[in-house]
Amino acid sequence: AYVFNYVFQLFRPNSILLPSAVYSFVDELRRIGPNDLLIAMSISPYTRDVVRAVRYARANNARIVAITDDRLSPIAREADITLQTTTSTPSFFHSIISMIAIVQALLALLVARGGKKTLKAIEQSEMQLDWFGAYWNEKQEKS
């Protein structure tokens, strides 16, 4: 979710990352409505707050995209679109690699669909980051 929000804001200003702090996400959802889209991500065991956020968004007629591990998950059942992923791994912990791949694919599609206007916005974001020296530049460090 963080990666999606960060990259999306490089070319569109209208993204909000719902905070994971206890119940502060409730405040961010207050104005969600029919002109909004909630992208919800949750895998088993499903996070209670994500399920509640999806149900609230549905009750307020927002559109919902669920990225989840099961078409019958509580967020998939409420979603307009479900992008199903796998989280299996030989390790004890779930893998989120496939979720990240879905997020990157969505962002690539949005950039492609946005055309020149989107590319210009990304260029402006990169110029702002460059102004702050956000990224390591060996040539600048040597001078």
N, C-alpha and C positions, 0 to 999 in steps of 0.2 A: 504494500500500500504506500509506503514511504517513497519507494523508487518511482511508482507511477505518478504520485503527486509532484515530486521534485521535477521529473522530466516534463510532465504535462505543463507545469508552470513556466517552463522555458519558452513555451509558445502560446499558452492560453492563461489568462489571469483568473479564471473562474473555477478553480479547483480548491477544495477544502479537504484537508486530511483530518478525519475525526480523531481526536486525541484518545489515547488509551487510559488517561487518568480517570479515576473513579468519577463517573457520571458527568464529566465535562463534555462528553460527546453529546449528551442530551441537549445542551445549549446550542451546539452547532446544528443539530437537526430541527430546531424549532421552526424554521421557515421553509423546510423542504416541501415541495409541492409538485404539481403536474408538469412544470417546466424543467424539473430536475432529474438527474440520473444518479443513483447510488450504485457504486461498484463495491460489492461486499465480498470479502475473502474470508473463508473459514474452512478448516478441515477438522475431521473427527479427532478429539471430542470438540464439538462446536462451542464457540465462545458465546456465552449468554448475551453479552452486550451486542454482539454482531447480529444475533438472531432477533433481538428486540429492535435494533435499528432498522433491520430489513422489514419487520412487521409494521413499524411506525411509518416507514417510507411508503409501504404498500397502502396503509390506511389513509395516507395523504396523497395518493394517486401519483407518486413519483415512479419513474421507470427504474427497474432494478436489473443489474447484471450480477450474477453470482459466479464467483470462481471458487470451486469446491471439489471435493473428492468423491461425491456421490450424488447422482441425480435425485435421490430421495432425501438429501440433507435438508434440514429446516430452512436454509436460505434458498436452496434450489426450488423448493416448493412454492416460494413466493415470487420467484424471479421471472422476468420477461424473457431473459436469455440466460442460459447456464453454460458456462465453459468448464467442462469437467477435466480434472487432472488426476494424476496418480501421486501418491506420497510414499509408496512402498520403497523400502531400502533394507539391506541386510543389517543395518545399524539399529540400535534401539530407538533413535530419534527419527521422526518423519523427515522426508526430504522436501524442500520447498523449491528446488531447482525448476521443476516443471511449471510452478506458479509464476516464477520470475520470467520464464520463457513466454508464457501467455501475456504477461504484462508488457514485455518488450515487443511482442508482435502487435498488441493493441496500439501501443505508442507509435510504432512504425506505420501502421495503417492510418492513424490519425494525422501524422505528419504528411504522408503521401496524399491523403484526401484534402489536406489544408492548402496544398499548393504553395505558390510564391509568397503569399501572405504569411504562412506559417514559417517558411524558411527565413523570411525577413525578421520575424519575431525571434527566432532562434539566434540569428546573427546579432540582433540587439542584445539579447541575453548574454551571449558570449563576449560582446564588447564590454558590458557592465562587469562581468566576472574578471575580464582582463584588466579593467581599470583598477579593480581592487587587488590585482595580483593573486587571484585565488588559486592559480595552478603554478606548479613548479616550472621555472624556465631557467635552464642552466646558463644560457647566454646572459640573462639579466643578473643572475647571481654572481657571475664572474666579474661584472663591471662595477 
